[in-house]
Amino acid sequence: MIEVYIDGASAGDPGLSGAGVFIKGNGYLLRHAFPLPSMSNHEAEFHACLKGLEVCKEHDFSIISIRSDSKVVVDAIEKRYVKNILYRGLLADILKQMENEFDYAFIKWIPSKSNKEADQLARQGVRQSLSKNTN
């Protein structure tokens, strides 16, 4: 099984953002930092999940365990519902990918202290977003 650690970060709320994805398992150690446009931190968390799913799909992983310290994202995926209308499309995309692209995919909440690698990558993504907008 592949463990997919995800995190989102924003420089402001909303602000330029980033997504971090750290993947380990079956001999893999993958680190990805993605710059994102201006959005809320919660929205960045949903985008981080989508980015994690994209990376897993690119590597043909079939059984994945997504780990996130975002209760909003974990609860939304587990309940298959999110109250905030801004996140509904993102949630629909996540659920569709989890169901259609993988043999088995689930999400698990973890404490922030267990998600440091993804957090650092998300912050790196924010820095990439900031540097893109200053050039």
Backbone as CSV, one residue per row, in Angstrom:
resi,resn,N_x,N_y,N_z,CA_x,CA_y,CA_z,C_x,C_y,C_z
1,MET,0.831,-1.172,0.000,0.000,0.000,0.000,0.883,1.245,0.000
2,ILE,0.417,2.259,-0.706,1.111,3.529,-0.816,0.496,4.513,0.175
3,GLU,1.343,5.193,0.946,0.880,6.229,1.867,1.104,7.582,1.202
4,VAL,0.035,8.380,1.140,0.055,9.671,0.458,-0.233,10.764,1.481
5,TYR,0.797,11.495,1.866,0.650,12.578,2.839,0.425,13.873,2.072
6,ILE,-0.630,14.596,2.422,-0.981,15.818,1.700,-1.117,16.984,2.675
7,ASP,-0.835,18.185,2.158,-1.057,19.390,2.956,-1.172,20.577,2.019
8,GLY,-1.945,21.553,2.444,-2.097,22.805,1.721,-1.689,23.946,2.628
9,ALA,-1.249,25.038,2.030,-0.850,26.209,2.799,-1.163,27.459,1.985
10,SER,-1.413,28.555,2.698,-1.692,29.839,2.051,-0.937,30.950,2.761
11,ALA,-0.487,31.918,1.973,0.144,33.117,2.522,-0.948,34.172,2.639
12,GLY,-1.767,34.053,3.654,-2.949,34.898,3.818,-4.181,34.033,3.679
13,ASP,-5.323,34.616,3.962,-6.558,33.823,3.862,-7.674,34.688,3.294
14,PRO,-7.803,34.777,1.972,-7.050,34.021,0.961,-5.681,34.646,0.684
15,GLY,-4.877,33.865,0.015,-3.557,34.319,-0.390,-2.939,33.307,-1.340
16,LEU,-1.803,33.687,-1.910,-1.099,32.743,-2.779,-0.823,31.483,-1.977
17,SER,-0.970,30.346,-2.635,-0.998,29.079,-1.914,-0.065,28.043,-2.516
18,GLY,0.005,26.920,-1.821,0.816,25.807,-2.286,0.256,24.489,-1.778
19,ALA,0.594,23.424,-2.463,0.185,22.077,-2.071,1.423,21.215,-1.962
20,GLY,1.447,20.380,-0.933,2.551,19.468,-0.738,2.074,18.028,-0.750
21,VAL,2.822,17.174,-1.426,2.488,15.749,-1.521,3.755,14.948,-1.250
22,PHE,3.690,14.103,-0.239,4.795,13.207,0.108,4.260,11.785,0.043
23,ILE,4.896,10.960,-0.769,4.424,9.594,-1.008,5.512,8.615,-0.617
24,LYS,5.102,7.595,0.149,6.056,6.541,0.483,5.345,5.197,0.483
25,GLY,6.141,4.177,0.206,5.626,2.814,0.182,6.072,2.084,-1.065
26,ASN,6.196,0.766,-0.968,6.606,-0.079,-2.094,7.912,0.407,-2.732
27,GLY,8.815,0.911,-1.898,10.101,1.363,-2.395,10.111,2.784,-2.936
28,TYR,8.999,3.487,-2.875,8.910,4.850,-3.376,9.073,5.861,-2.252
29,LEU,9.743,6.942,-2.564,9.791,8.151,-1.745,9.683,9.310,-2.728
30,LEU,8.520,9.907,-2.814,8.284,10.984,-3.775,7.890,12.249,-3.032
31,ARG,8.458,13.368,-3.451,8.152,14.665,-2.845,7.783,15.642,-3.957
32,HIS,6.631,16.285,-3.789,6.179,17.263,-4.784,5.658,18.505,-4.085
33,ALA,6.093,19.654,-4.569,5.579,20.943,-4.119,4.907,21.604,-5.319
34,PHE,3.667,22.030,-5.145,2.907,22.628,-6.239,2.509,24.055,-5.882
35,PRO,2.870,25.035,-6.714,2.369,26.386,-6.487,0.892,26.453,-6.879
36,LEU,0.118,27.205,-6.128,-1.306,27.387,-6.408,-1.617,28.881,-6.409
37,PRO,-2.671,29.277,-7.108,-3.061,30.697,-7.092,-3.648,31.096,-5.737
38,SER,-4.130,32.296,-5.663,-4.710,32.802,-4.423,-5.986,32.038,-4.070
39,MET,-6.032,31.541,-2.822,-7.196,30.800,-2.325,-7.085,30.685,-0.815
40,SER,-8.138,30.175,-0.191,-8.105,29.963,1.256,-7.260,28.734,1.580
41,ASN,-6.865,28.633,2.824,-6.089,27.476,3.263,-6.891,26.184,3.081
42,HIS,-8.185,26.213,3.417,-9.010,25.009,3.258,-9.080,24.585,1.786
43,GLU,-9.229,25.563,0.905,-9.281,25.246,-0.522,-7.959,24.631,-0.974
44,ALA,-6.844,25.152,-0.461,-5.524,24.600,-0.790,-5.412,23.150,-0.330
45,GLU,-6.041,22.832,0.798,-6.033,21.444,1.295,-6.743,20.502,0.317
46,PHE,-7.886,20.935,-0.229,-8.601,20.118,-1.217,-7.752,19.950,-2.479
47,HIS,-7.101,21.036,-2.919,-6.235,20.951,-4.103,-5.048,20.018,-3.851
48,ALA,-4.531,20.018,-2.625,-3.435,19.107,-2.294,-3.875,17.657,-2.467
49,CYS,-5.103,17.361,-2.062,-5.618,16.003,-2.235,-5.702,15.648,-3.721
50,LEU,-6.213,16.559,-4.516,-6.293,16.313,-5.965,-4.904,16.102,-6.568
51,LYS,-3.949,16.914,-6.150,-2.575,16.760,-6.662,-2.001,15.401,-6.256
52,GLY,-2.268,14.984,-5.019,-1.804,13.677,-4.569,-2.386,12.551,-5.403
53,LEU,-3.671,12.657,-5.705,-4.323,11.641,-6.537,-3.730,11.629,-7.945
54,GLU,-3.433,12.809,-8.491,-2.828,12.885,-9.822,-1.470,12.191,-9.853
55,VAL,-0.652,12.450,-8.842,0.679,11.826,-8.791,0.536,10.304,-8.685
56,CYS,-0.383,9.852,-7.864,-0.597,8.401,-7.711,-1.053,7.771,-9.020
57,LYS,-1.917,8.461,-9.722,-2.400,7.959,-11.014,-1.251,7.884,-12.023
58,GLU,-0.384,8.915,-12.039,0.761,8.932,-12.953,1.692,7.743,-12.710
59,HIS,1.770,7.274,-11.471,2.651,6.157,-11.129,1.928,4.811,-11.116
60,ASP,0.667,4.814,-11.531,-0.136,3.587,-11.594,-0.262,2.882,-10.246
61,PHE,-0.313,3.658,-9.156,-0.570,3.056,-7.853,-2.037,2.656,-7.801
62,SER,-2.324,1.520,-7.228,-3.715,1.052,-7.208,-4.339,1.040,-5.821
63,ILE,-3.515,0.922,-4.791,-4.023,0.907,-3.411,-3.324,2.030,-2.657
64,ILE,-4.116,3.041,-2.240,-3.526,4.204,-1.596,-4.253,4.567,-0.306
65,SER,-3.465,5.038,0.633,-3.979,5.565,1.893,-3.563,7.023,1.967
66,ILE,-4.532,7.922,1.859,-4.259,9.350,1.919,-4.263,9.763,3.389
67,ARG,-3.264,10.542,3.789,-3.173,11.012,5.169,-3.150,12.532,5.146
68,SER,-4.043,13.136,5.935,-4.150,14.586,5.981,-4.410,15.055,7.400
69,ASP,-3.880,16.238,7.730,-4.175,16.826,9.033,-5.340,17.822,8.949
70,SER,-6.001,17.860,7.792,-7.152,18.740,7.595,-8.449,17.994,7.907
71,LYS,-9.048,18.330,9.045,-10.316,17.695,9.401,-11.400,18.029,8.384
72,VAL,-11.356,19.231,7.810,-12.358,19.632,6.817,-12.320,18.676,5.623
73,VAL,-11.140,18.403,5.108,-11.006,17.526,3.935,-11.348,16.083,4.300
74,VAL,-10.807,15.591,5.400,-11.058,14.206,5.796,-12.541,13.979,6.054
75,ASP,-13.181,14.874,6.813,-14.611,14.736,7.095,-15.441,14.806,5.821
76,ALA,-15.092,15.730,4.924,-15.840,15.872,3.667,-15.767,14.590,2.841
77,ILE,-14.588,14.007,2.746,-14.433,12.784,1.942,-15.154,11.617,2.612
78,GLU,-14.989,11.486,3.920,-15.645,10.375,4.620,-17.171,10.482,4.572
79,LYS,-17.687,11.694,4.701,-19.151,11.897,4.688,-19.699,12.093,3.282
80,ARG,-18.767,12.297,2.322,-19.147,12.533,0.935,-20.002,13.791,0.804
81,TYR,-19.734,14.754,1.675,-20.506,15.989,1.693,-19.670,17.097,2.327
82,VAL,-19.811,18.291,1.786,-19.205,19.471,2.391,-20.224,20.603,2.316
83,LYS,-20.350,21.321,3.407,-21.339,22.386,3.499,-20.991,23.572,2.594
84,ASN,-19.732,23.966,2.582,-19.294,25.138,1.832,-19.371,24.873,0.330
85,ILE,-20.144,25.666,-0.356,-20.367,25.472,-1.795,-19.073,25.600,-2.609
86,LEU,-18.100,26.384,-2.100,-16.825,26.548,-2.813,-16.058,25.238,-2.947
87,TYR,-16.278,24.315,-2.036,-15.506,23.069,-2.021,-16.256,21.896,-2.668
88,ARG,-17.508,22.093,-3.017,-18.301,20.960,-3.536,-17.761,20.386,-4.828
89,GLY,-17.350,21.229,-5.755,-16.786,20.739,-7.011,-15.474,20.007,-6.787
90,LEU,-14.654,20.538,-5.886,-13.385,19.882,-5.568,-13.634,18.520,-4.938
91,LEU,-14.597,18.464,-4.011,-14.926,17.189,-3.373,-15.439,16.186,-4.411
92,ALA,-16.296,16.634,-5.312,-16.817,15.735,-6.353,-15.682,15.169,-7.199
93,ASP,-14.713,16.020,-7.555,-13.563,15.557,-8.345,-12.731,14.538,-7.572
94,ILE,-12.530,14.798,-6.281,-11.754,13.876,-5.445,-12.449,12.519,-5.359
95,LEU,-13.739,12.534,-5.052,-14.481,11.276,-4.909,-14.506,10.494,-6.217
96,LYS,-14.691,11.192,-7.318,-14.720,10.528,-8.623,-13.385,9.833,-8.906
97,GLN,-12.275,10.543,-8.644,-10.967,9.941,-8.882,-10.713,8.765,-7.946
98,MET,-11.063,8.934,-6.676,-10.824,7.852,-5.716,-11.591,6.591,-6.106
99,GLU,-12.802,6.776,-6.606,-13.642,5.626,-6.966,-13.267,5.013,-8.308
100,ASN,-12.883,5.850,-9.271,-12.685,5.364,-10.639,-11.247,5.030,-11.008
101,GLU,-10.280,5.621,-10.313,-8.885,5.480,-10.730,-8.075,4.482,-9.905
102,PHE,-8.635,4.024,-8.780,-7.861,3.181,-7.868,-8.673,1.960,-7.452
103,ASP,-7.975,0.851,-7.208,-8.654,-0.343,-6.719,-9.179,-0.118,-5.308
104,TYR,-8.386,0.589,-4.505,-8.794,0.890,-3.128,-8.115,2.180,-2.708
105,ALA,-8.912,3.141,-2.274,-8.379,4.427,-1.824,-9.207,4.900,-0.637
106,PHE,-8.512,5.328,0.403,-9.219,5.873,1.559,-8.403,6.995,2.163
107,ILE,-9.029,7.749,3.043,-8.357,8.874,3.691,-8.401,8.689,5.189
108,LYS,-7.375,9.181,5.838,-7.248,9.049,7.289,-6.727,10.369,7.842
109,TRP,-7.318,10.830,8.942,-6.824,12.026,9.609,-5.588,11.666,10.430
110,ILE,-4.584,12.545,10.369,-3.391,12.387,11.186,-3.092,13.731,11.856
111,PRO,-2.408,13.719,12.996,-2.040,14.996,13.625,-0.971,15.723,12.803
112,SER,-0.933,17.039,12.956,0.034,17.857,12.204,1.469,17.393,12.396
113,LYS,1.797,16.935,13.604,3.181,16.511,13.870,3.577,15.294,13.037
114,SER,2.590,14.555,12.526,2.869,13.388,11.676,2.861,13.744,10.191
115,ASN,2.654,15.030,9.888,2.521,15.456,8.493,3.555,16.523,8.120
116,LYS,4.689,16.489,8.788,5.687,17.549,8.612,6.270,17.606,7.206
117,GLU,6.482,16.458,6.596,7.081,16.433,5.254,6.150,17.116,4.245
118,ALA,4.867,16.777,4.264,3.910,17.401,3.346,3.756,18.891,3.660
119,ASP,3.807,19.244,4.945,3.703,20.646,5.340,4.864,21.460,4.756
120,GLN,6.072,20.941,4.856,7.236,21.636,4.297,7.105,21.792,2.778
121,LEU,6.589,20.767,2.121,6.400,20.834,0.669,5.327,21.851,0.296
122,ALA,4.249,21.921,1.089,3.191,22.912,0.830,3.749,24.329,0.982
123,ARG,4.573,24.539,2.005,5.193,25.860,2.209,6.148,26.193,1.063
124,GLN,6.816,25.179,0.550,7.681,25.380,-0.618,6.826,25.799,-1.822
125,GLY,5.656,25.185,-1.975,4.733,25.567,-3.048,4.282,27.016,-2.917
126,VAL,4.041,27.474,-1.683,3.682,28.885,-1.452,4.830,29.790,-1.895
127,ARG,6.054,29.429,-1.513,7.218,30.236,-1.913,7.345,30.293,-3.443
128,GLN,7.059,29.176,-4.109,7.099,29.162,-5.579,6.033,30.097,-6.147
129,SER,4.845,30.105,-5.553,3.771,30.999,-5.991,4.172,32.460,-5.801
130,LEU,4.765,32.754,-4.646,5.180,34.125,-4.370,6.266,34.587,-5.327
131,SER,7.234,33.710,-5.617,8.323,34.102,-6.514,7.827,34.267,-7.952
132,LYS,6.831,33.487,-8.363,6.245,33.640,-9.703,5.592,35.006,-9.850
133,ASN,4.959,35.482,-8.774,4.215,36.733,-8.836,5.074,37.960,-8.609
134,THR,6.326,37.783,-8.222,7.207,38.944,-8.047,8.122,39.128,-9.258
135,ASN,8.144,38.133,-10.134,9.008,38.221,-11.341,8.265,38.806,-12.494
